[in-house]
């Protein structure tokens, strides 16, 4: 299934040739993580294409989180070069991860949230 996830991730995101090895590892990690988070009795196949899509977004989130921010600000005389992306990369990564969890949400087990009554 990793091949399908990898193909989907390449179709959804801008992946350079130098990032393919990292992307493959991230696809495998996403597949493992999301498989473990499925509700009991639910398999990746039960989720259909949502599983592949969620894994691809999760892998792209990891790839985005690993992007370097580059030069933050450099000034020499009247020339200023500013390149960022650190915060933007973190925000994009979080958004991609949220998309993955949202699309697979109906199939995922609860993550420890519980209502607790308070006697009044």
VEXDREN-2710 file (C-alpha; in Angstrom, 1 decimal):
% VEXDREN-2710
k/r/px/py/pz
1/UNK/0.0/0.0/0.0
2/UNK/3.0/2.3/0.5
3/UNK/3.4/2.6/-3.3
4/UNK/-0.2/4.0/-3.5
5/UNK/0.4/6.4/-0.7
6/UNK/3.7/7.5/-2.3
7/UNK/2.0/8.1/-5.6
8/UNK/-0.8/10.1/-4.0
9/UNK/1.7/12.2/-2.0
10/UNK/3.6/13.0/-5.1
11/UNK/0.3/14.0/-6.9
12/UNK/-0.7/16.3/-4.0
13/UNK/2.5/18.0/-3.1
14/UNK/5.6/19.3/-4.7
15/UNK/8.2/16.6/-4.2
16/UNK/11.7/16.9/-5.6
17/UNK/13.9/14.0/-6.5
18/UNK/16.0/14.6/-3.5
19/UNK/13.0/14.3/-1.2
20/UNK/11.8/10.9/-2.5
21/UNK/13.7/8.8/0.0
22/UNK/12.4/10.8/2.9
23/UNK/8.9/10.8/1.5
24/UNK/8.9/7.0/1.2
25/UNK/10.0/6.7/4.9
26/UNK/7.3/9.2/5.9
27/UNK/4.7/7.3/3.9
28/UNK/5.6/4.1/5.7
29/UNK/5.5/5.9/9.1
30/UNK/2.1/7.5/8.3
31/UNK/0.7/4.1/7.2
32/UNK/1.9/2.5/10.5
33/UNK/0.6/5.4/12.6
34/UNK/-2.8/5.6/11.1
35/UNK/-3.3/1.8/11.0
36/UNK/-2.6/1.7/14.7
37/UNK/-5.1/4.5/15.3
38/UNK/-8.0/2.8/13.5
39/UNK/-11.0/1.7/15.6
40/UNK/-10.9/-1.9/16.7
41/UNK/-12.1/-4.1/13.9
42/UNK/-11.5/-1.5/11.2
43/UNK/-8.7/-2.2/8.6
44/UNK/-7.1/0.2/6.2
45/UNK/-9.1/-1.5/3.4
46/UNK/-12.4/-0.7/5.1
47/UNK/-11.5/3.0/4.8
48/UNK/-11.2/2.9/1.0
49/UNK/-9.4/5.7/-0.7
50/UNK/-9.7/7.8/2.5
51/UNK/-6.9/5.8/4.1
52/UNK/-4.4/6.4/1.2
53/UNK/-5.3/10.1/1.0
54/UNK/-4.9/10.6/4.8
55/UNK/-1.6/8.8/4.8
56/UNK/-0.4/10.9/1.9
57/UNK/-1.3/14.1/3.7
58/UNK/0.3/12.9/6.9
59/UNK/3.5/12.1/5.0
60/UNK/3.5/15.5/3.3
61/UNK/3.0/17.1/6.7
62/UNK/6.2/15.4/7.9
63/UNK/8.0/16.5/4.8
64/UNK/6.8/20.1/5.2
65/UNK/7.8/20.1/8.9
66/UNK/11.3/19.2/7.9
67/UNK/11.7/22.1/5.5
68/UNK/14.5/24.5/6.5
69/UNK/13.4/28.1/7.0
70/UNK/16.4/29.5/5.1
71/UNK/17.8/32.9/5.7
72/UNK/15.6/34.9/8.0
73/UNK/17.0/38.3/7.3
74/UNK/20.3/39.6/5.9
75/UNK/21.2/43.2/5.3
76/UNK/24.2/44.6/3.6
77/UNK/24.1/48.3/3.0
78/UNK/20.8/49.1/1.3
79/UNK/20.2/45.5/0.2
80/UNK/18.0/43.4/2.4
81/UNK/17.3/39.7/1.8
82/UNK/14.6/38.1/3.8
83/UNK/13.5/34.5/3.4
84/UNK/11.4/32.8/5.9
85/UNK/9.1/29.8/6.1
86/UNK/9.8/28.4/9.5
87/UNK/6.4/29.4/11.0
88/UNK/4.7/29.0/7.6
89/UNK/6.1/25.5/7.3
90/UNK/4.9/24.6/10.8
91/UNK/1.5/26.0/10.0
92/UNK/1.3/24.1/6.7
93/UNK/2.4/20.9/8.4
94/UNK/-0.3/21.3/11.1
95/UNK/-2.9/22.0/8.4
96/UNK/-2.0/18.9/6.4
97/UNK/-2.0/16.7/9.5
98/UNK/-5.4/18.1/10.5
99/UNK/-6.7/17.3/6.9
100/UNK/-5.4/13.7/7.3
101/UNK/-7.1/13.3/10.6
102/UNK/-10.3/14.9/9.4
103/UNK/-10.7/12.7/6.3
104/UNK/-10.0/9.5/8.3
105/UNK/-11.9/10.7/11.4
106/UNK/-14.9/8.4/11.1
107/UNK/-12.5/5.4/11.2
108/UNK/-10.2/6.5/14.0
109/UNK/-10.4/5.4/17.6
110/UNK/-10.9/8.1/20.3
111/UNK/-7.6/9.4/21.6
112/UNK/-8.3/9.4/25.3
113/UNK/-11.0/12.1/25.4
114/UNK/-13.8/11.4/27.9
115/UNK/-16.6/13.3/29.6
116/UNK/-16.5/13.1/33.3
117/UNK/-19.5/13.9/35.5
118/UNK/-19.2/16.3/38.4
119/UNK/-21.5/15.9/41.3
120/UNK/-23.3/19.1/42.1
END
